Amino acid sequence: MTTKVGVFLHSRHLETEAWEDLVLGLPMDDRFGDMATLAREVLTLGQDHELTCIVIGGGSSHRDGISEGEYTKRYLLANLARLEEFPRLKPLLDRLSGPQRAAFGRAVHDIIITPQVRNTVAEIEAAAGIFAAHRVDRVLQIAAASHAPRCLKEQSVARSHGRIAREQQWYAVATEMTYGDTQPEDVCVIEPLHRRDQPMTFVRPGFSEVIAPYFFLPDADKKALVATIAEFMAARDGAARLPR
C-alpha cells in the first residue's frame, strides 16, 4: 500500500530579516533552510511513499507587487539548481535518473499556494483542507527552527478544533535556520504545569494563562510589560537585562 505524502512549507513575511537565507539555507555551511529541507525530505521518501503535492501558505505580505506565497514559489523555482551546492544534498540529487529529476522539478513547479491567510493557525487549516482534497495520508510540516515549536502547537490547536482530518498524520520538521542572530535555545516554550509534585501546578492563574493575552496587546503595552518583567528578574538574580 502506498502512503500519499504532502509537504507543507510555512510562508514567511517578506520583510523578515535574511529572508533568502531562511528560505534556501546556507550552502557554504551545509545548513538547510526551507527549500533544502524540503529537498531532503522528498528525496529520501521510502519506496512505499509517494509525493502527492507541496503546499505553501499564502501570507499577507507583498514584494514588487507579488504576494508572499507566489514570491516564495518563484524564489524556489529560480534557485532550484542551487540545491547542488549543499554537500549533503548533492549525492541525493546525483543518484536521480533524468525522469526522477524532472519529476522533482515538476513537483516544485506545481506547488499549491493557499488562499491569503492572517496567521499561522489559518495557514495550517487552509493547508489541511488542500491535503484532504488530495487524499494525503501523511504531512511533513516544514518550518524554521525558530518557528517550528509554535507551528507544532498551532497544529495541535487546529487538530483539537477538528480542522485537520483525523486520517492525516502530521510530522513537524524543523530546518537548521533561525531568525537573525538567535539560536534554537532562544525560543521559549511555556506549557501548563501538570506535575502533582510541583506546588506551582496548583497556582491559578498559571503563567501560561497570564502571558497568553500578551500577543494581542498594543505595542506600547507589550513594551511596558517586558520592561516590568525584566526589572523584576534583574532585582532577583541580576540575569535579566532591561530593554532599551
Secondary structure, DSSP 4 states (H G I P E B T S, - for coil): -PEEEEEEEPP--TTSTTHHHHHHEEGGGTEE-HHHHHHHHHHT--TTEEEEEEEEEE-S-EETTEEHHHHHHHHHHHTGGGGGGSTTTHHHHHT--HHHHHHHHHHHHT-EEEEE-SSHHHHHHHHHHHHHHTT-SEEEEEE-TTTHHHHHHHHHHHHHTT-S-TT-EEEEEE-S--STT--GGG----PPP--TT-GGGG-SS-HHHHHGGGGGS-HHHHHHHHHHHHHHHHHHHS------
